[in-house]
Amino acid sequence: MKSVTVYHYDAFSKEPNKGNPAGVVLNGDELTDAEMQEVATKVGFNETAFLIESDAADFKIRFFTPGHEMNLCGHGTMATVYAMKEKGLLGDEAVITIETKAGILPIKINSSGDENSITMKQAAPKFKDFNGSKEALANAIGLRETDFRTDLPILYGSTGTWTLLIPINELDAFQRMKPNNKLFPQILKELPKSSLHPFCLETFDSKADMHARHFSSPYSGTMEDAVTGTASGVMGAYYAEYINKKFVEPLNLIVEQGHEIGRDGRVAVQVSKGNDLLDVEITGNAVYIKKMQVLLGD
């Protein structure tokens, strides 16, 4: 029986048991696709990341939910790069590239004393119209349609992973949210496997710019992501496209998430104007929790 070592990190927080838990497997080359999926299912986190050798970049990372593989995962990337840094696998490198199913992305390691933070460039933002029932959408997360902002569009967005961005009027609505993710695919006719990402501009922390929750697709085998990197990135792109589109200097935004489930964390998002598209980067940190052994085939 094969035993796989999984390192548990909490991403987007320096405080244990806050932020978003991720599993990290540093010897992904030794596992088959089916074994990676089995590890992710048994670990049960929203994502487990597997480090693999790459011919195209410095490293390759694959990301699995308990239900399927993902193209990209922000908190899984943060956790993996943190693990590599702590295990001495990066040496003094300050910039690396990682190969993902969303493309080859540059990563910056920002070291100050004993503290590290990771800056991750995301894929170019894309948006698609949502043409489904707003009433059904509200019902699927325990809200009323009147909780949605009418001056901002509900849109699918991606900087590597598709999610439905839902602008909400007030912060108190987030406490009332009760997701029934079995209903999501029939409502999300354009992208049935998309997650939902309600957000608002009212925040708990006066230093934050946006508050959010993130509800998983039923295909992923989980219900809610505590603090989401890729969704925070595309939320920053949405902010630049629809809320502050006249910006000239790069936007530096703080996204807060996770309060409603006791795992609050922060994601720093920078959005700047590239040649034709917006450039989106996220910055975060992580904290090591423990090492786990997962037995395969039992």
Salt bridges, closest charged atoms under 4 A:
ASP10 OD1 - HIS8 NE2 2.89
ASP10 OD2 - ARG263 NH2 3.00
ASP33 OD1 - ARG62 NH1 2.88
GLU35 OE1 - LYS2 NZ 3.16
GLU38 OE2 - LYS42 NZ 2.83
GLU69 OE2 - ARG62 NE 2.84
GLU69 OE1 - LYS101 NZ 3.25
ASP147 OD1 - ARG176 NH2 2.93
ASP151 OD2 - ARG149 NH2 2.69
ASP205 OD2 - ARG266 NH2 3.38
GLU224 OE1 - ARG213 NH2 2.78
GLU256 OE2 - HIS211 ND1 2.79
GLU260 OE2 - HIS211 NE2 2.71
ASP264 OD1 - LYS18 NZ 3.30
ASP279 OD1 - LYS121 NZ 3.05
GLU281 OE2 - LYS108 NZ 3.55
ASP298 OD1 - LYS42 NZ 2.45
